[in-house]
Amino acid sequence: MSVATIKSTQITNRDASPEVLNNASAAEGSIVEAIGVCAVGATDTTGSTYRFLSIPSNARISSVQLWSDASAGANMTLSMDLYDTTANAGAIVKSGFFKSSLDPSTRFAASDATFTASGAGTNLMSGAEKMVWQNLSGVSSDPNKWYDVVVTSGANNSTTGFNLIVKVAYSV
């Protein structure tokens, strides 16, 4: 066992000689909250998408939360993904960017999905200081665009419909 002194990127940059400029959105900035509500139908099938809100590529994510007002039954699975906006053709950018496996068989009550993704190109805890574009694989500079936060069904809904709410807090 040894005593460790660990510094975040912000502190390492501040203590460097010469000092390194920190990413402003990681160090400071106003928090913006975006919230969206979508109705999931009782007969929605695999591949259904629910577009909740848009975030800018230079956003640093602080919080991602979900709520539902009912359960979806045992068969339905959901993932929380990042898509291009409909104005940019609406294609998927990264499946499971926020969370790859949501189990809606029980009602969500303020479920936190902030750093619950896994795998490269996702919103990982190790990327907490980074902007959205910096967490995407193969993106080397800020594309200066908006992305949609989308929940995608991986299996059919077999019960009554329910409402999903997604709230994302971020700074730019």
N, C-alpha and C positions, 0 to 999 in steps of 0.2 A: 504494500500500500504506500502511496505517496501523495503529497499535497499537490494539487493542480491549480494553476491559475489560467483560466480560460477566458478569452475575450470574444465578444460578438464581432461581426464585421464592422459595425458602426464604431465600436471602441478601438478596434485594430486600426481602422482608417484614421481615426482622430489622433491616435498615438504614433502614427507613422511619421517619419522625417524624410522628406517633407510630408505634411498632412495630406491625406487623400480625401477628395470631396466625396461625401456620402450621397447615395441616392436619396433625394429629398422625400420621396414617398415612403421610404423605409424609416427615415429619421423623424419626420414631422408631417404635418398636413391635416386637413380637415377630414373627418370621417363622413363618407357618403353612405346612405343606406338605400338600397333598391329592394323592392318587394313585389312579388307577383303571386297571383292566385290562379290555378287552373282546375277545372272539373275533370275528373277521371270517370269515364263512362262505365257502366256495368258490363258492357260487352266489348270494351276496347281490347284490341288484339296485340300480339307481339309486334314490336316495331313502332307502336304509337309514340308520338313525341309531344311533349308539353313544354312550350317556350315560356319562360317565366319573366326574364328581365335581361337587360344588357349591361355589360361592364366594359370599360375601356381596356385596351391592351396594356396600358401603363398603370393599371390599378395594382395596388398591393393589397391582397385580401386579408382582412382582419377577422371576419366571422362569416360562416355559412350555416344557416339554420333552416330546419324543415318542420312543418306541422301538417297534420292531417286530421280531419274530423271523424274519420271512421277507418276501419281496417279493410284491406283488399282481399282477404282470404289467403289461403296457404299457397296458391299457385303463382301469383303474380310476383315478378321481380322487377326492380327498377335500378337504373344507374343515373348518376348526375354528371352530365357531360358538358363539353364546351363546343359550341357550333359557331360558324360564321353567321352573321345576321342574314335575314332574308334578302336584304339589299345587296349582299355579297354572295348570292347563290344559295345560302342556307345550309351548306354542307357541314358534316361533322368535322371538327378540328381534332378533338381528343376525347374518345370514349372514356368514361370514368375519371375525367379530370378532377372532379371533386370527390366522387365516391363511386366505386364500381359495383357495389352490391348493397342495395337498400332492400330491406325486408319489410314490405308494407302489410304483413299479416297481422300486425298489431298497430294500433293508432300511434302516430308520432306525436309526441308532446314536446316541442322545442328540442328536437334532436339536433345535436351539433355535428356538422359534417365538415368542419373547417380544415383539418389536416388528416382526414381519414382515407385519402386515396392511397394507392400503392402503384409502384412502377414508374418507369421513366416518363417524363413529359406530363406529369400530373402535379397537383397542388400538394406537395409533400411538406411535412414539418420542416425538413432541412431547407426548403425554399421559402420559408416564412418571411424573409427579408427581401425577397425578389418580387418583381412585377410579374403579371400574368405571362407576358411574352417570354420572359426569362425562364419560366418553368416549362415551356413547350420545347420538345425535342426538335432539333433542326431549324430553329428560329434564331438567327444571329443578331438581329437588330429589331427595334420596336417597329412593327408594321403600321402603327398609328391608326388603328381601327377599333371598332367595337366588336365584341363577341356576345353571343346569347348563352345564357345558362339554361340548359334543357334537361329535363328528365325523360328518359327513354324506357319503355317497357320491354322487358326481356321475356315475358310470358303473358298469357291472356289473363285479363281480370275475369273472375268467375263469381263475383258477388255483386252487391249493390254498388252504385257509384259513390265517389267521395271527393272531397276537395283537398288539394295539396297547396300549401303555401311555402314559398322559398324566399328567404331574406338573405341578402349578401351585404355586408358592410366592408367598405374599402376606402383607401386613401389614394390620391393621385398627386 
